[in-house]
Amino acid sequence: MNKTFSIVFSTRKIDQYYIELLKTTSGVKDVEVIAFENSDGQSLTKLYNEGLIKTKNDIVLFCHDDLKFDTRNWGRKLLNHFKRSSEYGIIGVAGTRYLASTGRWWEDFSKMHGAVYHEDNGKRWLTRYSKDIGNGLDDVVLVDGLFFAVNKKLLKNKFNREVEGFHFYDVDFCFSNYLEGVKIGVCTDIKLTHLSIGKTNDEWEENRKVFAEKHKENLPTRIKKVLRKNEKLNILIGCLNFNDFTGSELHVYELAKGLKKEGHNVTICSNVGGEMEKKAKILGINTYGPQEPPGFKVGDDKTQVTGPDGKPLIMKKGQLYKVSEPNFDIMHLHHKPITEHFLRLFPTTPVVCTIHSEVIDLEHPVKDDRIVQYICIRPEIQEFIVSTFDIDKDKTTVIYNPFDTTRFKKYPFPKSEKKRVLFVGTIDYLRQDSIIDLVNETEKNNEELWIVGRKRTELINNLNKEHVKYFEPTWNVENYIKQVHKTAGILLGRTTIEGWLCGRPGIIYDINQSGEISTKNLYEPPNDINKFSSKIIIDEIIKTYELAL
């Protein structure tokens, strides 16, 4: 166990008072201090490497020469962090979970962690990057060089001598070690004051460019989250609509319900306000509109809020401002416009997307490096997006629609004089050819046709035949299924699978982009019907999240 540590710093002129201050405030006996008098401007990378060699202790603190320590016995706290969290190789007081392609570690304030006081020109203020976490550590990709300690035994790389001067030595050192698997953490129980304000200059900019070019294959980078056993996630689900009983809305509901049942925190962002939202809220699922998602606020000319830097922020009417950080672990996005919208709003959150169809433009995939996986609800969709949009097949997976198999169960066939066929879906131009065919086919076969769905085309008004009955969309679709002999729908939609679960065969219309019918076939319920069970589907979804994280 490490009972003491070493301190290394560079200064223009040795100040014995500062050295004694470091020792006495640390609360640790036998602290070793190595101060490099650096009046001729030697690179910190050179001096710090010498410090790594000269120091006799495993734990070495590198710090600036203009710090005041506001926490008593801060050295004990530092050693305790390395003792309790022995897997960490680098620990600091300020850092970030995200490093942009530019190399600027403060580019996304919401991903920064820690807190530092600053003092300049007689003024003192606190820059708080995140909430206090007690005596724990927050995982980051790098820490700021004003104060950071290392465990020499766990380091993979020394300071890079190619980085000259006094800038970017910390970013390069931390990031090169991070890429080699060294764990880096930020603590919030050591409070200190920096007696200056960090400034950039030509040297800083030159070193930044060199760093960004050197690591362009690894940037941008965000902290890799490792899911512990039974760890719960904070999940944002974004979709176009969540107020009616369409297929994609029911899909999202079952997805959210299943994730919530597993203990995860679920937030749905969509056009809300209908029955689906009511059902979700009963389950404890958070809901927001896409125009004002969590962590954002639409401005008006009378609104004043506090920005992430703690300063007042006057919001302009109609503008969307980020006022807090919801800190989602992952986003699960549906539909092209929503995906594009939330990729802009949350530029650092990992993403998976579900593609519901290959025939509607709003279902077509968005190509973005942050999308780790594309979930396709049918194999045909997977084949389509790989061939049409040149998406890497390794980034795609087939996971079917989730269904509550306790709700949909086998029913005996009705003893009615006429056979009945059920079609569930929005009556629009995409489905019109299938509906026309179905109306004509059932009439020829002396069957009743029940159509459940919203009307979005006048076409159906021309098909008011005696054997056709129309019903409004309903949650209790199983009440219709158990009264019919077979179902019908386009592609492999929800109605077909719900019918299979209830023991009904289903007519499946395969259609093209214009809704024209390519094939139609009657399919009996498959033997492996349980593959659509919500429990199985949710397990597969969570595995996909783990891959994304």
Buried (B, 14 or more C-beta within 10 A) or exposed (E): EBEBBBBBBBBEEEEEEBBEBBBEBBBBEEBBBBBBEBEEEBBBBBBBBBBBEEBEBBBBBBBBBBBBBEBEBBBEBBBBBBEEBBEBBBBBBBBBBBBBEEBBBEBBBBBBBBBBBBBEEEEEEEBBBBEEBEEBBBBBBBBBBBBBBBBBEBBEBBBBEEBBBBBBBBBBBBBBBBBEEBBBBBBBBBBBBBBEEBEEEEEBEBBBEBBBEBBEEBBBBBBEBEEEEEEEBBBBBBBBBBBBBBBBBBBBBBBBBBBBEBEBBBBBBBBBEBBBBEBBEEEEBBBBBBEEBBBBBBBEEEBEEEBBEEEEBEBEEEEBBBBEBBBBBBBBBBBBEBBEBBBEBBBBBBBBBBBBBBBEEBBBBBEEEBBBBBBBBBEBBBBBBBEEEEBEEEBBBBBBBBBBBEBBEEBEBEEEEEBBBBBBBBBBEBBBBBBBBBBEBBBEEEBBBBBBBEBBBEBBEEBEEEBBEBEEBBEEBBEBBBBBBBBBBBBBBBBBBBBBBBBBBBBBBBBEEEBEBEEBEEBEBEEEBEBBBBBBBBEBBBEBBBEBB
